[in-house]
Amino acid sequence: MSGHGTPIPMTSHRSGPLTGVAEVPGDKSISHRSLILGAMAVGETKISGLLEGEDVLDTAKAMQAFGADVVNHGGGNWSVFGVGVGGFAEPENVIDCGNSGTGVRLIMGAMATCPITATFTGDASLNKRPMARVTDPLALFGTQSVGREGGRLPMTIVGATDPVPVRYEVPVPSAQVKSAVLLAGLNAPGKTVVIEQEATRDHSERMLAGFGAEISVEDTEEGRVITLTGRPELKPQVIAVPRDPSSAAFPVCAALITPGSDVLVPGIGLNPTRAGLFATLRDMGADLTYENEREEGGEPVADLRARYSPNMTGIEVPPERAASMIDEYPVLSVVASFATGKTMMAGVKELRVKESDRIDAMARGLRANGVTVEEGDDWWEVTGLGIDGVPGGATCESFLDHRIAMSFMVMGMGAQNSVSVDDGTPIATSFPIFTPLMTQLGAKLETAA
């Protein structure tokens, strides 16, 4: 598991054209939620296209620990035999969520209103991340939590015996917090209300409705108001997981900066709460087109074609777009390095508390590779050097963060000199086929023996 084993350095060399079809894995957010909601339904939920990265596999193990029967049929096809809302059993052992902030926070929410106790831990990176943003609202239901200083893992959650419904305004845009509160609200009587000022990824709302929960979403002067009626009987579903736009970001961005490239990424989820990166790249002048637009399982989907784009220019990314692309800012900063002019990214303080401080991690690595970066608490600005102007040549620290590692691997494909990371093992948490997929397209990646 990432963060526990011996670091394995990786190097990315300047590549020739990247061409072909990039079949990226299933969406991580939807994969987590499919397993959790399947475990809270009554009957068999069938899932195809599940992302089989370490993060999601840890969530599958957790659902088994809470009493659901989870079966891997192979090839991304899984079954979850659920125990019903409020039916979680007390796990016998500590729940290890590895590197997954999404997994641990959503699972905490799902068990928070069950009369059971569970202890959670993770790898070195996850155990540094703040959990109070979730445990504070869960306490309103009657849940108790005891963790390390600063609200960090390992942490024990004591579920509410007599939960009460909650009305909660999310203080910062966070789909994880919103989703944790909604999952807890499933086993609370009455109506649980979540209010968010900025729309975040809405997979939880869509999937709750699909599983048969009574849920409504209304845009008001107060904000986006989500109302969930508690204690439904969730109905098992057949779920085809669309491909992950956050994973697609890497072959797409690599194609934009590598001469002669033409890459097609089929079946990408284009939920408007997730597609901010692609809109931003187009604003910069990227040759990015949607083909065969359609809807699958309640989610908008299309085939995405990315071609080499030598004339991109820096822009000011609209701050209100941050929630729809928060995980993509690291690789966007790489593309910005190959553009002309400055790219300003503001309203992104959430990046400070991801798997790593992603602003700091990317700023360090970009500077080491010859790129000028300015930064503040919730903003950073990259001064582009043009399509052939990035020197490269440095080894960057990945900070146990899969997106940092993959972003610098993308940089190496277009830089004048090779770019390395000190540890490529975290990539397996979200994109286990990253290296063979990129190699098949024409990338030159080298992993230390």
C-alpha positions as CSV (number, residue, x, y, z in Angstrom):
1,M,0.0,0.0,0.0
2,S,1.3,3.4,-0.8
3,G,3.2,5.1,1.9
4,H,4.1,1.8,3.6
5,G,6.6,0.2,1.1
6,T,10.0,1.1,-0.2
7,P,9.9,4.2,-2.4
8,I,10.3,3.5,-6.1
9,P,11.6,6.4,-8.2
10,M,10.2,7.1,-11.6
11,T,11.5,9.1,-14.6
12,S,9.7,10.6,-17.5
13,H,11.7,11.3,-20.7
14,R,10.7,13.6,-23.5
15,S,8.4,11.7,-25.8
16,G,7.5,11.6,-29.4
17,P,3.8,11.8,-30.4
18,L,1.3,10.3,-28.1
19,T,-1.3,8.5,-30.2
20,G,-4.1,6.0,-29.8
21,V,-7.0,5.3,-27.4
22,A,-6.5,5.8,-23.7
23,E,-9.0,3.7,-21.8
24,V,-8.6,5.2,-18.3
25,P,-10.1,3.5,-15.2
26,G,-13.5,4.0,-13.8
27,D,-14.4,7.1,-11.9
28,K,-13.0,7.0,-8.3
29,S,-15.8,9.1,-6.7
30,I,-18.6,7.0,-8.3
31,S,-16.7,3.7,-7.4
32,H,-16.5,4.6,-3.7
33,R,-20.2,5.6,-3.6
34,S,-21.3,2.5,-5.5
35,L,-19.8,0.3,-2.9
36,I,-21.0,2.2,0.1
37,L,-24.6,2.7,-1.2
38,G,-24.7,-0.9,-2.4
39,A,-23.8,-1.9,1.2
40,M,-26.7,0.2,2.5
41,A,-29.2,-1.1,0.1
42,V,-31.2,-4.4,0.5
43,G,-30.2,-7.0,-2.1
44,E,-27.6,-7.3,-4.8
45,T,-26.1,-4.2,-6.4
46,K,-24.2,-5.1,-9.6
47,I,-21.3,-2.8,-10.6
48,S,-19.3,-2.8,-13.8
49,G,-16.2,-0.6,-14.6
50,L,-15.3,-0.3,-10.9
51,L,-11.9,1.4,-10.4
52,E,-9.7,-1.3,-8.9
53,G,-7.1,1.1,-7.4
54,E,-6.0,0.8,-3.8
55,D,-8.3,3.5,-2.6
56,V,-11.4,1.8,-3.8
57,L,-10.3,-1.7,-2.8
58,D,-9.8,-0.4,0.7
59,T,-13.5,0.8,0.7
60,A,-14.6,-2.6,-0.6
61,K,-12.8,-4.2,2.4
62,A,-14.4,-1.7,4.7
63,M,-17.9,-2.6,3.5
64,Q,-17.1,-6.3,4.1
65,A,-16.0,-5.4,7.6
66,F,-19.3,-3.7,8.3
67,G,-21.2,-6.8,7.2
68,A,-21.9,-6.5,3.5
69,D,-21.0,-9.3,1.2
70,V,-18.7,-7.9,-1.5
71,V,-17.8,-10.2,-4.5
72,N,-15.2,-9.5,-7.1
73,H,-16.2,-11.2,-10.4
74,G,-13.1,-10.0,-12.2
75,G,-12.7,-7.4,-15.0
76,G,-14.1,-4.6,-12.9
77,N,-17.4,-6.4,-12.3
78,W,-18.5,-6.6,-8.7
79,S,-21.5,-7.4,-6.6
80,V,-22.5,-5.9,-3.3
81,F,-25.1,-7.7,-1.1
82,G,-26.2,-4.9,1.2
83,V,-27.4,-5.0,4.8
84,G,-29.9,-2.0,4.5
85,V,-29.9,1.5,6.0
86,G,-28.8,1.2,9.7
87,G,-27.8,-2.4,9.2
88,F,-24.0,-2.1,9.6
89,A,-22.4,-4.5,12.0
90,E,-19.6,-3.5,14.3
91,P,-16.2,-4.4,12.6
92,E,-13.9,-6.7,14.4
93,N,-10.7,-4.9,13.5
94,V,-9.4,-1.4,12.7
95,I,-10.6,-0.1,9.3
96,D,-7.5,0.8,7.2
97,C,-8.4,3.3,4.5
98,G,-4.9,3.5,3.1
99,N,-4.5,6.8,1.2
100,S,-8.1,7.6,0.7
101,G,-9.6,10.8,2.2
102,T,-12.8,10.3,0.2
103,G,-13.1,6.7,1.4
104,V,-12.6,7.3,5.1
105,R,-14.8,10.4,5.3
106,L,-17.7,8.8,3.4
107,I,-17.5,5.6,5.5
108,M,-17.5,7.7,8.7
109,G,-20.7,9.3,7.5
110,A,-22.3,6.0,6.5
111,M,-21.7,4.4,10.0
112,A,-22.1,7.6,12.1
113,T,-25.8,7.0,12.8
114,C,-25.5,3.3,13.4
115,P,-25.2,2.2,17.1
116,I,-21.7,0.7,16.6
117,T,-18.1,1.7,17.2
118,A,-15.3,1.7,14.6
119,T,-11.7,2.8,14.6
120,F,-10.1,4.2,11.4
121,T,-6.5,4.6,10.3
122,G,-4.6,5.1,7.1
123,D,-1.2,5.5,5.6
124,A,1.3,8.2,6.7
125,S,-0.3,10.8,4.3
126,L,-3.9,10.1,5.3
127,N,-3.0,10.2,9.0
128,K,-1.9,13.8,8.6
129,R,-5.1,15.0,7.1
130,P,-7.8,16.8,9.1
131,M,-11.0,14.9,9.9
132,A,-12.7,17.5,12.1
133,R,-14.4,18.9,9.0
134,V,-16.4,15.7,8.9
135,T,-16.6,14.7,12.6
136,D,-17.9,18.2,13.6
137,P,-21.1,18.0,11.6
138,L,-21.4,14.3,12.4
139,A,-21.5,15.2,16.1
140,L,-24.7,17.1,15.4
141,F,-26.4,13.8,14.8
142,G,-25.2,12.6,18.2
143,T,-22.0,10.8,17.0
144,Q,-18.9,10.9,19.1
145,S,-15.3,10.8,17.9
146,V,-11.9,10.5,19.6
147,G,-8.7,11.0,17.5
148,R,-5.2,12.3,17.6
149,E,-4.4,16.0,18.2
150,G,-5.9,18.2,15.5
151,G,-8.7,15.7,14.7
152,R,-6.4,13.3,12.9
153,L,-6.3,9.5,12.4
154,P,-6.2,7.0,14.0
155,M,-9.7,7.9,15.2
156,T,-12.6,6.0,16.9
157,I,-16.1,6.9,15.9
158,V,-19.0,6.0,18.2
159,G,-22.2,6.0,16.2
160,A,-25.3,7.7,17.5
161,T,-27.7,5.4,19.3
162,D,-30.7,7.8,18.8
163,P,-29.7,10.1,15.9
164,V,-31.5,13.3,15.2
165,P,-31.8,15.0,11.8
166,V,-29.4,17.8,11.0
167,R,-29.5,21.1,9.1
168,Y,-25.9,21.9,8.2
169,E,-24.3,24.7,6.1
170,V,-21.0,23.4,4.6
171,P,-18.4,26.1,5.6
172,V,-16.0,25.4,2.6
173,P,-16.8,23.7,-0.7
174,S,-16.3,20.0,-0.1
175,A,-18.2,17.1,-1.7
176,Q,-16.7,14.8,0.9
177,V,-18.2,16.7,3.8
178,K,-21.6,17.1,2.1
179,S,-21.7,13.4,1.2
180,A,-20.7,12.3,4.7
181,V,-23.6,14.3,6.2
182,L,-26.1,13.0,3.6
183,L,-24.9,9.4,4.3
184,A,-25.3,9.9,8.0
185,G,-28.8,11.4,7.4
186,L,-30.0,8.2,5.8
187,N,-30.4,6.6,9.2
188,A,-31.7,9.7,11.0
189,P,-35.5,10.2,11.3
190,G,-37.0,13.2,9.5
191,K,-35.3,15.4,7.1
192,T,-31.6,16.2,7.0
193,V,-30.7,19.4,5.1
194,V,-27.3,20.3,3.7
195,I,-26.6,23.8,2.3
196,E,-23.6,24.7,0.2
197,Q,-22.7,28.1,-1.2
198,E,-20.8,26.6,-4.1
199,A,-21.9,23.5,-6.0
200,T,-19.5,20.6,-5.5
201,R,-19.5,17.3,-7.4
202,D,-23.1,15.9,-7.1
203,H,-22.5,12.2,-7.5
204,S,-24.0,11.5,-4.1
205,E,-27.2,13.3,-4.8
206,R,-27.6,11.6,-8.2
207,M,-26.8,8.2,-6.8
208,L,-29.0,8.5,-3.7
209,A,-31.9,9.3,-5.9
210,G,-31.0,6.3,-8.1
211,F,-31.1,4.0,-5.1
212,G,-34.6,5.3,-4.2
213,A,-33.9,7.8,-1.5
214,E,-36.2,10.8,-1.3
215,I,-33.9,13.7,-2.0
216,S,-34.4,17.2,-3.5
217,V,-32.0,19.9,-4.6
218,E,-33.0,23.5,-4.8
219,D,-31.1,26.7,-5.6
220,T,-32.1,29.5,-3.3
221,E,-30.8,32.8,-2.0
222,E,-29.5,30.8,1.0
223,G,-27.5,28.6,-1.4
224,R,-27.8,25.1,-2.9
225,V,-30.2,23.4,-0.5
226,I,-30.2,19.6,-0.4
227,T,-33.0,17.9,1.6
228,L,-32.9,14.1,2.3
229,T,-35.7,12.2,4.0
230,G,-34.2,9.6,6.4
231,R,-34.7,5.9,6.8
232,P,-35.6,4.9,3.3
233,E,-35.2,1.3,2.0
234,L,-32.6,1.7,-0.6
235,K,-33.1,-0.4,-3.7
236,P,-30.1,-2.3,-5.2
237,Q,-29.0,-1.0,-8.6
238,V,-27.1,-2.0,-11.7
239,I,-24.3,0.6,-12.1
240,A,-22.0,1.1,-15.0
241,V,-19.2,3.4,-13.7
242,P,-18.1,6.0,-16.3
243,R,-14.4,6.6,-16.8
244,D,-12.7,9.0,-14.4
245,P,-12.3,12.6,-15.7
246,S,-9.6,13.1,-13.0
247,S,-7.6,10.2,-14.4
248,A,-8.3,11.3,-18.0
249,A,-6.7,14.6,-17.2
250,F,-3.2,13.0,-17.4
251,P,-3.2,11.5,-20.9
252,V,-5.2,14.6,-22.1
253,C,-2.7,17.1,-20.7
254,A,0.2,15.0,-21.9
255,A,-1.2,15.1,-25.4
256,L,-1.5,18.9,-25.4
257,I,2.2,19.4,-24.6
258,T,3.7,16.6,-26.7
259,P,4.4,17.4,-30.4
260,G,2.3,15.5,-32.9
261,S,-0.1,13.9,-30.3
262,D,-3.7,12.8,-31.0
263,V,-5.3,10.9,-28.1
264,L,-8.9,9.7,-27.8
265,V,-10.2,9.0,-24.2
266,P,-13.6,7.2,-24.6
267,G,-16.5,7.2,-22.2
268,I,-15.4,10.0,-19.9
269,G,-17.8,11.3,-17.3
270,L,-18.6,14.9,-18.0
271,N,-20.7,15.7,-15.0
272,P,-20.7,19.6,-14.9
273,T,-19.5,19.5,-11.3
274,R,-16.4,17.6,-12.4
275,A,-15.5,19.0,-15.9
276,G,-13.9,22.3,-15.0
277,L,-10.4,21.3,-16.2
278,F,-11.6,20.7,-19.7
279,A,-13.4,24.0,-19.9
280,T,-10.2,25.7,-18.6
281,L,-8.0,24.0,-21.1
282,R,-10.3,25.1,-23.9
283,D,-10.1,28.7,-22.6
284,M,-6.3,28.4,-22.8
285,G,-6.6,27.4,-26.5
286,A,-6.3,23.7,-26.2
287,D,-7.4,21.5,-29.1
288,L,-9.9,19.5,-27.1
289,T,-13.2,18.2,-28.5
290,Y,-16.1,16.1,-27.3
291,E,-17.4,13.3,-29.5
292,N,-20.4,11.0,-29.2
293,E,-22.0,12.9,-26.3
294,R,-24.5,10.7,-24.4
295,E,-26.0,9.9,-21.0
296,E,-25.2,6.7,-19.1
297,G,-26.6,5.9,-15.6
298,G,-27.8,9.4,-15.1
299,E,-24.3,10.9,-15.8
300,P,-23.3,12.8,-19.0
301,V,-20.6,11.0,-20.9
302,A,-18.6,11.7,-24.1
303,D,-15.4,10.6,-25.9
304,L,-12.7,13.2,-25.5
305,R,-10.1,13.9,-28.1
306,A,-7.0,15.9,-27.3
307,R,-4.4,17.0,-29.8
308,Y,-1.1,18.8,-29.5
309,S,-1.7,22.4,-28.8
310,P,1.5,24.5,-29.2
311,N,-0.2,28.0,-28.9
312,M,-1.9,27.8,-25.5
313,T,-1.9,31.1,-23.4
314,G,-2.2,31.6,-19.7
315,I,-5.5,32.7,-18.2
316,E,-7.1,33.7,-14.9
317,V,-9.0,30.6,-14.0
318,P,-12.4,31.6,-12.6
319,P,-12.4,31.0,-8.8
320,E,-15.9,29.7,-8.9
321,R,-14.7,26.8,-11.1
322,A,-12.4,25.5,-8.4
323,A,-14.9,23.0,-6.9
324,S,-15.4,21.3,-10.3
325,M,-11.6,20.7,-10.9
326,I,-10.0,20.8,-7.5
327,D,-8.0,17.6,-8.1
328,E,-6.8,18.7,-11.5
329,Y,-4.9,21.9,-10.5
330,P,-1.6,20.1,-10.2
331,V,-1.6,18.8,-13.8
332,L,-3.1,22.2,-15.0
333,S,-0.1,23.9,-13.5
334,V,2.1,21.7,-15.6
335,V,0.2,22.6,-18.8
336,A,0.4,26.3,-17.7
337,S,4.2,25.9,-17.7
338,F,4.1,25.1,-21.4
339,A,1.7,28.0,-22.2
340,T,2.6,31.6,-22.9
341,G,2.0,34.1,-20.2
342,K,0.7,33.8,-16.6
343,T,-2.0,31.4,-15.4
344,M,-3.6,32.5,-12.1
345,M,-5.4,29.9,-10.0
346,A,-7.3,31.4,-7.0
347,G,-9.9,30.2,-4.5
348,V,-7.9,26.9,-4.1
349,K,-7.1,26.7,-0.3
350,E,-8.6,23.2,-0.3
351,L,-5.4,22.1,-2.1
352,R,-3.5,22.8,1.1
353,V,-5.2,19.9,2.9
354,K,-5.3,17.2,0.2
355,E,-3.0,14.1,0.2
356,S,-0.3,16.7,0.4
357,D,-0.1,20.5,0.4
358,R,-0.5,20.4,-3.3
359,I,0.2,24.0,-3.9
360,D,3.5,23.7,-2.0
361,A,4.4,20.4,-3.6
362,M,3.8,21.6,-7.2
363,A,5.5,24.9,-6.6
364,R,8.6,23.2,-5.3
365,G,8.8,20.8,-8.3
366,L,7.9,23.4,-10.9
367,R,10.6,25.8,-9.6
368,A,13.2,22.9,-9.6
369,N,12.4,22.4,-13.3
370,G,12.9,26.0,-14.1
371,V,9.4,27.4,-13.9
372,T,8.5,30.6,-12.0
373,V,5.7,30.2,-9.4
374,E,4.2,32.7,-7.0
375,E,1.9,31.5,-4.3
376,G,-0.4,32.6,-1.4
377,D,-2.7,30.8,1.1
378,D,-5.4,30.2,-1.5
379,W,-3.8,31.1,-4.8
380,W,-0.9,30.4,-7.1
381,E,0.4,31.8,-10.3
382,V,2.5,30.0,-12.9
383,T,4.5,31.9,-15.5
384,G,4.5,29.9,-18.7
385,L,7.7,29.4,-20.8
386,G,6.0,28.4,-24.0
387,I,5.6,25.0,-25.6
388,D,9.4,24.3,-26.0
389,G,10.6,26.4,-23.1
390,V,10.4,24.2,-20.0
391,P,14.0,23.1,-19.0
392,G,13.0,20.1,-16.7
393,G,15.9,18.0,-15.4
394,A,14.9,17.8,-11.8
395,T,13.9,15.1,-9.3
396,C,10.7,16.2,-7.5
397,E,9.2,14.9,-4.2
398,S,5.8,13.3,-4.6
399,F,4.9,13.6,-0.9
400,L,3.0,10.3,-1.0
401,D,0.5,12.0,-3.4
402,H,-0.6,10.2,-6.6
403,R,-1.6,13.3,-8.4
404,I,1.7,15.1,-7.7
405,A,3.6,12.1,-9.0
406,M,1.6,11.7,-12.2
407,S,1.7,15.5,-12.9
408,F,5.5,15.5,-12.9
409,M,5.5,12.4,-15.1
410,V,3.4,14.4,-17.6
411,M,5.8,17.3,-17.4
412,G,8.7,15.1,-18.4
413,M,7.0,14.1,-21.6
414,G,7.3,17.7,-23.0
415,A,10.2,19.2,-21.1
416,Q,13.7,19.6,-22.7
417,N,15.2,17.2,-20.1
418,S,13.8,14.2,-18.2
419,V,11.8,14.8,-15.0
420,S,11.8,12.4,-12.1
421,V,9.9,11.8,-8.9
422,D,11.3,10.3,-5.7
423,D,8.5,7.8,-5.3
424,G,6.0,6.6,-8.0
425,T,4.2,4.0,-5.8
426,P,1.3,6.3,-4.7
427,I,0.1,6.3,-8.3
428,A,-1.5,2.9,-7.7
429,T,-4.0,4.4,-5.3
430,S,-6.1,5.9,-8.1
431,F,-4.6,4.9,-11.5
432,P,-3.0,1.5,-11.3
433,I,-2.6,1.2,-15.1
434,F,-1.0,4.6,-15.5
435,T,2.4,3.4,-16.7
436,P,1.3,0.7,-19.2
437,L,-1.4,3.0,-20.6
438,M,0.9,6.0,-21.1
439,T,3.6,3.7,-22.5
440,Q,1.2,2.2,-25.0
441,L,0.4,5.8,-26.2
442,G,4.1,6.4,-26.7
443,A,5.4,7.9,-23.5
444,K,8.9,7.0,-22.2
445,L,8.5,6.2,-18.6
446,E,11.2,4.5,-16.5
447,T,10.7,2.9,-13.1
448,A,13.7,2.1,-10.9
449,A,14.2,-1.6,-10.4
